[in-house]
């Protein structure tokens, strides 16, 4: 594992992608920044992080032609790696809010942004951006956000967490090579936030509705049970979980 440590950058994902354009970059190269000026989350959201208190980093994964139909396995592999590391340090009530936010109870503690490079219908490389709230104590009035220090009451070592996460990433990606996809899917579903619980959603038209999260399709769409036991699939842009 090769680590590029930066004091500050606009985005670790963008820095790593730029690095890949200028030179040959080895598998599992990590770009780790103390501060990101333009850190991004899913759907173009901004990731808020105090300098030097959290983990904001990106990892390069070379995939050797993973079919684009299996791209959600990347979300699964990354989110489960983080879940395992956090369980090992006793973070309580962990779950994965579809598609890949990491939750403790009803508070978000980690966000993931995965950007893929394609050749035809095959994924060649993935740049995996991870923002984990570690030692930050205040979040500027953001709702439903927490950190490991707030949950455990102690300061954690950022470098130790980084190495532990990358180790688990390597392990989970090795399972893909060994064709143990079904095991990864099963663990993901076991950890799915609010599965089989009555939940409120906001759809693309701004309308609210009730439903039960039942599953995730092989294409990574959320399967929700509506009235009269009707199952409907939703893409990321089509709804928002309101709890």
C-alpha positions as CSV (number, residue, x, y, z in Angstrom):
1,X,0.0,0.0,0.0
2,X,1.4,3.4,-1.1
3,X,0.1,6.5,0.8
4,X,0.1,10.1,-0.4
5,X,-0.5,12.3,2.6
6,X,-1.6,15.9,1.9
7,X,-2.1,18.8,4.2
8,X,-5.0,20.0,2.1
9,X,-6.6,19.4,-1.3
10,X,-9.9,20.2,-3.0
11,X,-10.9,16.5,-3.1
12,X,-9.0,13.3,-2.5
13,X,-10.9,11.6,-5.2
14,X,-10.0,14.3,-7.7
15,X,-6.4,14.3,-6.6
16,X,-6.1,10.5,-7.1
17,X,-7.8,10.6,-10.5
18,X,-5.4,13.4,-11.6
19,X,-2.5,11.3,-10.3
20,X,-3.7,8.4,-12.4
21,X,-3.6,10.5,-15.5
22,X,0.0,11.5,-15.0
23,X,1.7,8.3,-13.9
24,X,1.2,4.6,-13.3
25,X,-0.5,4.2,-9.9
26,X,-0.4,0.9,-8.0
27,X,-3.4,-1.0,-6.7
28,X,-4.6,0.2,-3.3
29,X,-2.8,3.6,-3.5
30,X,-4.2,5.9,-0.8
31,X,-4.6,9.6,-0.9
32,X,-5.2,11.0,2.6
33,X,-5.8,14.7,3.3
34,X,-6.0,16.6,6.6
35,X,-8.4,19.0,5.0
36,X,-10.7,18.9,1.9
37,X,-12.0,22.1,0.5
38,X,-14.5,20.5,-1.8
39,X,-15.2,17.1,-0.3
40,X,-18.2,15.5,-2.0
41,X,-20.8,12.9,-1.0
42,X,-23.5,11.1,-2.9
43,X,-25.7,13.2,-5.2
44,X,-23.3,16.2,-5.1
45,X,-23.6,16.8,-1.4
46,X,-20.8,18.6,0.5
47,X,-18.8,16.6,3.1
48,X,-18.2,18.8,6.2
49,X,-15.0,17.9,8.1
50,X,-12.8,19.8,10.6
51,X,-9.1,19.7,9.5
52,X,-7.0,16.9,11.1
53,X,-9.9,15.5,13.1
54,X,-11.4,13.0,10.7
55,X,-10.4,10.5,8.0
56,X,-10.9,11.9,4.5
57,X,-9.1,9.6,2.0
58,X,-9.5,7.9,-1.3
59,X,-8.3,4.4,-2.4
60,X,-7.5,3.1,-5.9
61,X,-8.8,-0.3,-6.7
62,X,-7.9,-2.0,-10.0
63,X,-10.7,-4.5,-10.8
64,X,-9.5,-6.5,-13.9
65,X,-12.8,-6.2,-15.8
66,X,-15.7,-6.3,-13.3
67,X,-18.9,-6.3,-15.2
68,X,-20.9,-3.0,-14.8
69,X,-23.9,-5.1,-13.9
70,X,-22.0,-6.1,-10.7
71,X,-21.0,-2.6,-9.8
72,X,-23.1,-2.5,-6.6
73,X,-20.7,-5.2,-5.2
74,X,-18.2,-2.3,-4.8
75,X,-20.6,-0.5,-2.5
76,X,-21.2,-3.7,-0.6
77,X,-17.5,-4.5,-0.2
78,X,-16.5,-1.0,1.0
79,X,-19.4,-0.5,3.4
80,X,-19.0,-4.0,5.0
81,X,-15.2,-3.3,5.4
82,X,-16.0,-0.2,7.4
83,X,-18.7,-1.9,9.4
84,X,-16.3,-4.6,10.5
85,X,-13.6,-2.1,11.6
86,X,-16.1,-0.1,13.6
87,X,-17.6,-3.2,15.2
88,X,-14.1,-4.1,16.4
89,X,-13.8,-0.9,18.3
90,X,-17.3,-1.2,19.8
91,X,-19.2,1.4,17.9
92,X,-22.8,0.6,18.8
93,X,-25.9,-0.1,16.6
94,X,-24.1,-0.1,13.3
95,X,-26.0,-0.3,10.0
96,X,-25.7,0.6,6.3
97,X,-28.2,3.2,5.0
98,X,-28.7,2.4,1.4
99,X,-26.6,2.7,-0.7
100,X,-23.6,3.0,1.5
101,X,-23.8,5.5,4.4
102,X,-22.6,4.1,7.7
103,X,-24.9,4.7,10.6
104,X,-24.7,4.4,14.4
105,X,-28.3,4.3,15.5
106,X,-30.0,7.1,13.6
107,X,-26.8,9.2,13.2
108,X,-24.5,9.2,10.2
109,X,-20.8,8.7,10.9
110,X,-19.4,7.8,7.5
111,X,-20.0,8.6,3.8
112,X,-18.7,6.8,0.7
113,X,-18.3,8.0,-2.9
114,X,-17.2,5.5,-5.5
115,X,-16.3,6.7,-9.0
116,X,-15.6,4.1,-11.7
117,X,-13.6,4.1,-15.0
118,X,-15.2,1.9,-17.7
119,X,-14.0,0.2,-20.8
120,X,-17.1,-0.9,-22.7
121,X,-19.3,-2.7,-20.1
122,X,-16.4,-3.5,-17.8
123,X,-15.2,-1.6,-14.8
124,X,-11.4,-1.1,-15.0
125,X,-10.7,1.0,-11.9
126,X,-12.5,2.4,-8.9
127,X,-11.6,5.5,-6.9
128,X,-13.2,4.9,-3.5
129,X,-13.6,8.1,-1.4
130,X,-14.3,7.6,2.3
131,X,-15.2,10.3,4.9
132,X,-15.3,9.0,8.4
133,X,-16.1,11.3,11.4
134,X,-13.6,10.3,14.0
135,X,-12.6,13.0,16.5
136,X,-14.8,15.9,15.5
137,X,-17.2,17.1,18.3
138,X,-19.4,19.8,16.5
139,X,-21.1,19.7,13.1
140,X,-22.5,23.2,12.6
141,X,-26.1,22.3,13.4
142,X,-26.2,19.4,11.0
143,X,-28.8,16.9,12.0
144,X,-28.4,13.2,12.5
145,X,-24.6,13.3,12.4
146,X,-22.1,11.9,14.9
147,X,-18.5,10.9,15.3
148,X,-16.6,8.0,16.9
149,X,-15.3,10.2,19.7
150,X,-18.9,11.4,20.5
151,X,-20.0,7.7,20.6
152,X,-17.0,6.3,22.5
153,X,-16.0,9.3,24.6
154,X,-12.3,9.0,23.6
155,X,-9.9,10.2,20.9
156,X,-8.9,7.6,18.3
157,X,-5.8,7.3,16.2
158,X,-6.5,8.2,12.6
159,X,-3.6,6.2,11.1
160,X,-4.6,3.0,12.9
161,X,-8.2,3.3,11.6
162,X,-7.0,4.0,8.1
163,X,-4.7,0.9,8.0
164,X,-7.5,-1.2,9.5
165,X,-10.0,-0.1,6.8
166,X,-7.6,-0.7,3.9
167,X,-6.8,-4.1,5.3
168,X,-10.5,-5.0,5.3
169,X,-11.0,-3.6,1.9
170,X,-8.3,-5.9,0.6
171,X,-10.0,-8.8,2.2
172,X,-13.4,-8.1,0.8
173,X,-12.1,-7.5,-2.7
174,X,-10.3,-10.9,-2.4
175,X,-13.8,-12.4,-1.8
176,X,-14.9,-11.0,-5.2
177,X,-12.0,-12.8,-6.9
178,X,-13.0,-16.0,-5.0
179,X,-16.6,-15.7,-6.3
180,X,-18.0,-15.3,-2.8
181,X,-20.5,-12.6,-3.9
182,X,-23.5,-14.3,-2.2
183,X,-21.8,-14.1,1.2
184,X,-21.2,-10.3,0.7
185,X,-24.8,-9.8,-0.4
186,X,-26.2,-11.7,2.6
187,X,-24.0,-9.6,5.1
188,X,-25.0,-6.4,3.4
189,X,-28.7,-7.2,3.7
190,X,-28.3,-8.2,7.4
191,X,-26.8,-4.7,8.1
192,X,-29.3,-2.7,6.0
193,X,-30.7,0.3,7.9
194,X,-34.4,0.2,8.8
195,X,-35.0,-3.1,6.9
196,X,-38.5,-4.4,7.6
197,X,-39.4,-1.3,9.6
198,X,-42.1,1.2,8.7
199,X,-40.4,4.2,7.2
200,X,-41.2,7.5,5.6
201,X,-39.9,8.4,2.1
202,X,-39.8,11.5,-0.1
203,X,-40.1,10.8,-3.8
204,X,-38.8,12.7,-6.8
205,X,-42.0,14.8,-7.0
206,X,-41.7,15.8,-3.4
207,X,-44.5,13.6,-2.2
208,X,-44.2,11.6,1.1
209,X,-45.2,8.0,1.4
210,X,-44.9,5.1,3.9
211,X,-43.2,1.8,3.1
212,X,-41.0,-1.0,4.3
213,X,-37.4,-1.5,3.1
214,X,-37.3,-5.2,2.0
215,X,-34.2,-5.8,-0.1
216,X,-31.8,-4.4,-2.6
217,X,-31.8,-5.6,-6.2
218,X,-28.7,-7.0,-8.0
219,X,-28.5,-3.6,-9.8
220,X,-28.4,-1.8,-6.4
221,X,-31.9,-0.5,-6.4
222,X,-33.8,-0.3,-3.2
223,X,-36.9,-2.6,-3.0
224,X,-39.7,-1.1,-0.9
225,X,-42.9,-2.7,0.1
226,X,-45.8,-0.3,-0.4
227,X,-49.5,-0.6,0.3
228,X,-51.2,-3.9,-0.5
229,X,-47.8,-5.7,-0.3
230,X,-46.7,-4.2,-3.7
231,X,-42.9,-4.2,-4.1
232,X,-41.3,-1.4,-6.0
233,X,-37.7,-0.7,-7.0
234,X,-36.2,2.8,-6.6
235,X,-32.9,4.2,-7.9
236,X,-30.9,6.6,-5.8
237,X,-32.3,9.7,-7.5
238,X,-35.9,8.6,-7.1
239,X,-36.4,8.8,-3.3
240,X,-35.1,9.9,0.0
241,X,-35.5,8.1,3.3
242,X,-36.9,10.4,5.9
243,X,-36.8,7.8,8.7
